[in-house]
Amino acid sequence: MNSIDHAFLGELTHWLSKSGELSFEAELRNLAPKLTNQEKIELYEYLRDNGERWESEWRGQFVELLGISEQLLPAVGEEEADGEEIFRLIDDGDIECLRQFVIHNGVLDQVFDPDTAYEEGKRVNEGKEKCEIVPFDFYPLEAANEDCEYPEPYARAQGKHEIADYLKAASEELRTRWKLAYEEGYRRQLSKAT
């Protein structure tokens, strides 16, 4: 991967972690013919290991932009199955198993750095003090399945209201904590400016 500019790689990884998508599509298309398949695989592994997103969110886009066969890429990790597992647990209807899954997954243990949250959210919130929009979803609580259904409304449509309420409350807790971190980051930015 020595042929890839480190600043570009840093920006690509940063935006992947924020959006779950590969930004800089034109640059990646231009880079593709210059890379060997081995370098493309190394780039994929780097993004997987440093992008802080599930491979399924961006794997297809990677294959398309870099013109590599999906069979050449490493297999998707076991943790990737969490997005499917949450729907299986909803279908089973066992809220205790679902709670244990969420606890084991660790999504509720996330700690949000105020400065990072402010940087993540300032564009979509137009630099305002109050955060109205969280610019990403919390995986796997808010990850769509292959039918573009999301866990909480899916559970509600199945008549599993207790599960839907739990998923909604867990998502709201994470969103509230992130928004508070954003607002603290905003205040820090103001104090640095004065």
N, C-alpha and C positions, 0 to 999 in steps of 0.2 A: 504493500500500500504506500510505498514511498513516492509513487507517482501522483498521489492525491495531496493537495495543499492542506496542511494541518488546520489552518484557519477555516477553510471551507468545510472540512470534516467536523470541526467543532460546531459550526453553525448548523450543519445538516443534522447532527446528533441532537443539538439543543431543540430545534424545531420539531424533530421527530418525537422527542420526549413530551413536548407540549401539545402536539396535535394528533399524534398517532399516524401521521402521513409523512411522506417524503416530500419536502419542499425542494425548490430549486430543480424542477423537472427538466428544464432546458439544459442546465449545466450537467445533470446526470446523463441525459441522452448524448450530449457531446463527449462526455467522459467515457461512455461505454465502449466505443471501438478502440480506445487506447489501453483498456485493461484486458489482461488475460483472464480466463475463467478462474484461475486460482486467486488472482487479485480481487475479482468480484466476490468470490466466496469469503475472502478475508474481510472485505468491506461489509458483507452481510453479517458475518460473525461479530465484527466490531459494533455495528449498529444494534444487533441483538443484545450484546453484552452491555452496551452503554446507553442505549436509547430509552430505557425505562418504560417501554411499551411492549404489549404482546405482539408477537410476530404476525399473528393473523391479521392485525390491523394494517400492516404495510407490506407483507410478503408478496402479494400479487402485484402491487405497484412496483416493487423492486424488480421482480421478474420481467415485467413489461419495460420498465425504463432502461434496465441494464442489459436486456436481451440475453438472458441466461435461462437455461432449462431449469425448471423447479426441481427436477430430479437430481441436479448437481448440488443443490443447497442442502445444508444439514437438516435432519428431521426436526420437526417442531417439538419443543420440550413438553414434558408432562404437565407442568403448571398451566400450560395453554388450555388444557382441558377444563379449567375452572369455569370458563364462560359457558361451556356445555353443561357442566355439572349443576350449576345453579338452576337451569331449566329442568333438569331431571329431578332435582329435589322439589321444585315447585310442583311438578307433575305428581310426585309421590305424596305431596301434601303433608309431610311431617315437618312441622315448624321447628321442633327441637333439633332435628338433623340439620336443617338449614342454618339455624343459629350456630351450631357447632362448626359447620363448614365455614361460615363467615368469620368466626373467631379464629379458626385454624388458618384461614387464608391470610389473616393479618391486615385486611383492608382498613379495619377500624382503628388500628394502631398507628396510622400515619400521623406524623407530626409535620406541620407546615411552617417553614421558615418565612417570617414576615417579608424580608427583602426579596426573596425568590417569588413569593406569592404576588407581591406588588409588580414585579417585572413581568410575571406571567399574565397578569390581569389588566395592566394599565392600558393596553391598546383597546381591548374590547369594552373596558369601562371608561374609556376616554379620559383617563387620569383623574377621575372623580374620587372624592374621599370615600363615599359609600359604594361598596361593591354590589352591583346588581347581577352580573353575569359571571359564572365560574366557567372558564374557557375550555373545560375538558370534562369527561365523564369519569366516574370512579369505577374501575374494573374490579370485580365482575358484577358489582351491584347494578350498574347502569349500562352494561354491554349488551348490544343487540345480538340476537341469534341470526341464523342464516335467512330467516323469514322477516328480518328487520323488526322483530318484536323485542320489547324491553322487559326485563324481569318483573318490575312492579305492576305495570298495566297487564302483562301477560297473566300474572297470578290473579289479579282482580277479574279478568275476563273468564278465568277458570272457576270463579266463585270461591277462591281461596283468599278471603279478605284479611284474615289474621296474618297470613304470610305477606300479602301485599302491604299491609300496614307496617309490618316489621321492616320490609325492604325500603319503604318510603321514609320511615323514621331514621334508619341507618344512613341513607343517602342525605337526608336533611341535616343530620348531625355532622357528617363530613363537610357538606357545603357550608354550614354555619362556621365550623372551625376554620375552613379555608378563607372565608370572607373576613373573619376576624383577623387572621394573619395578614390578609391583603390590606385591611384598614390600618393595622399597626405599621406595616411597611410604608403606607402612604404618609403616616405621621412622621416616620423616621426620615423620609425623603424631604418633608417640609422642614424638619429641624436641621437637616444638613444644608438646605438652601438658605437658611437664615443665619 
